[in-house]
């Protein structure tokens, strides 16, 4: 979707396809929301096109963010000294028993609450 980064776009598509084929993908409702906002506001993508993309991600396991995960994310944020939003991604992944998270924002290589952070573009 990011026309300025064709390499990242290609890598992202390959990773998503591999996760779908292996039935390993997990996405949280928070990440789906963030995707919509970033794609439409930052990249200027058509909202209906982004809606279709998000709909295509619903074949993955979807972690719904609720009060218990929010509580865990607050603790994680404080203890790990990371943003609340990043902590919410971590605790959602932990709740789904994920072994890793793909992120450009969190420090690659670190392990938080048993979940390894991987930068898929490095």
C-alpha positions as a printed NumPy array, in Angstrom:
array([[  0.   ,   0.   ,   0.   ],
       [  2.9  ,   2.366,   0.701],
       [  3.885,   3.374,  -2.827],
       [  7.132,   4.893,  -1.526],
       [  8.387,   1.543,  -0.214],
       [  7.888,  -1.168,  -2.834],
       [ 10.344,  -3.494,  -1.09 ],
       [  8.419,  -3.346,   2.164],
       [  5.13 ,  -3.761,   0.344],
       [  6.415,  -6.869,  -1.419],
       [  7.897,  -8.316,   1.792],
       [  4.657,  -7.619,   3.695],
       [  2.585,  -9.424,   1.088],
       [  4.927, -12.421,   1.12 ],
       [  4.821, -12.654,   4.911],
       [  1.042, -12.434,   5.02 ],
       [  0.706, -15.065,   2.314],
       [  3.082, -17.406,   4.15 ],
       [  1.222, -16.901,   7.44 ],
       [ -2.092, -17.625,   5.717],
       [ -0.776, -20.762,   4.003],
       [  0.632, -22.093,   7.266],
       [ -2.461, -20.983,   9.2  ],
       [ -0.255, -19.186,  11.699],
       [ -1.465, -15.603,  11.465],
       [ -2.905, -13.697,  14.401],
       [ -4.101, -10.092,  14.362],
       [ -5.679,  -7.986,  17.075],
       [ -8.609,  -5.646,  16.711],
       [ -6.258,  -2.833,  17.739],
       [ -3.87 ,  -3.588,  14.866],
       [ -6.793,  -3.683,  12.428],
       [ -7.885,  -0.246,  13.659],
       [ -4.341,   1.112,  13.462],
       [ -4.017,  -0.208,   9.909],
       [ -7.169,   1.579,   8.817],
       [ -6.128,   4.899,  10.358],
       [ -2.533,   4.761,   9.096],
       [ -3.499,   3.696,   5.586],
       [ -6.224,   6.282,   5.15 ],
       [ -4.733,   9.238,   7.01 ],
       [ -0.993,   8.826,   6.502],
       [ -0.957,   7.142,   3.103],
       [ -4.149,   8.622,   1.684],
       [ -5.515,   5.226,   0.677],
       [ -9.146,   4.858,  -0.307],
       [-11.123,   3.868,   2.834],
       [-13.185,   1.253,   0.985],
       [-10.032,  -0.372,  -0.386],
       [ -8.515,  -0.476,   3.104],
       [-11.764,  -1.955,   4.414],
       [-11.404,  -4.779,   1.859],
       [ -7.815,  -5.383,   2.958],
       [ -8.856,  -5.549,   6.607],
       [-11.715,  -7.887,   5.731],
       [ -9.131, -10.123,   4.052],
       [ -7.232, -10.343,   7.333],
       [-10.194, -11.774,   9.213],
       [ -9.272, -15.296,   8.125],
       [ -6.452, -15.023,  10.671],
       [ -7.136, -15.585,  14.351],
       [ -8.467, -12.271,  15.666],
       [ -7.72 , -11.244,  19.249],
       [-10.432,  -8.938,  20.539],
       [ -9.154,  -6.267,  22.879],
       [-11.183,  -6.163,  26.077],
       [-10.808,  -4.898,  29.64 ],
       [ -8.57 ,  -7.767,  30.803],
       [ -6.046,  -7.209,  27.992],
       [ -6.12 ,  -3.464,  28.584],
       [ -5.292,  -4.081,  32.259],
       [ -2.425,  -6.392,  31.269],
       [ -1.168,  -3.831,  28.736],
       [ -1.04 ,  -1.113,  31.378],
       [  1.123,  -3.342,  33.572],
       [  3.303,  -4.352,  30.615],
       [  3.727,  -0.727,  29.585],
       [  4.857,   0.287,  33.057],
       [  7.15 ,  -2.687,  33.654],
       [  8.727,  -2.78 ,  30.18 ],
       [  8.775,   0.998,  29.696],
       [  7.108,   0.802,  26.305],
       [  4.1  ,   2.682,  24.988],
       [  0.683,   1.482,  26.024],
       [ -0.175,   0.774,  22.371],
       [  2.933,  -1.392,  21.885],
       [  2.192,  -3.159,  25.157],
       [ -1.327,  -3.898,  23.931],
       [  0.133,  -5.58 ,  20.847],
       [  2.442,  -7.636,  23.067],
       [ -0.257,  -8.827,  25.482],
       [ -2.613,  -9.635,  22.609],
       [  0.127, -11.763,  21.036],
       [  0.867, -13.404,  24.369],
       [ -2.826, -14.211,  24.87 ],
       [ -2.864, -15.965,  21.484],
       [  0.317, -17.881,  22.377],
       [  2.328, -16.24 ,  19.602],
       [  6.061, -16.852,  19.636],
       [  6.881, -13.62 ,  17.801],
       [  5.58 , -10.233,  16.73 ],
       [  6.517,  -8.498,  13.489],
       [  7.239,  -4.843,  14.252],
       [  9.376,  -2.009,  13.007],
       [  8.654,   0.005,  16.145],
       [  9.669,  -2.267,  18.99 ],
       [ 13.296,  -3.231,  19.502],
       [ 14.055,  -6.216,  17.297],
       [ 15.508,  -9.184,  19.129],
       [ 14.082,  -8.384,  22.542],
       [ 11.659, -10.747,  24.225],
       [  8.729,  -9.26 ,  26.123],
       [  6.436, -11.539,  28.123],
       [  7.779, -14.518,  26.189],
       [  7.132, -12.967,  22.765],
       [ 10.12 , -12.23 ,  20.538],
       [ 10.114,  -8.971,  18.585],
       [ 11.141,  -9.431,  14.926],
       [ 11.659,  -6.629,  12.396],
       [ 10.532,  -8.299,   9.169],
       [ 12.294,  -5.696,   7.058],
       [ 15.833,  -6.058,   8.415]])
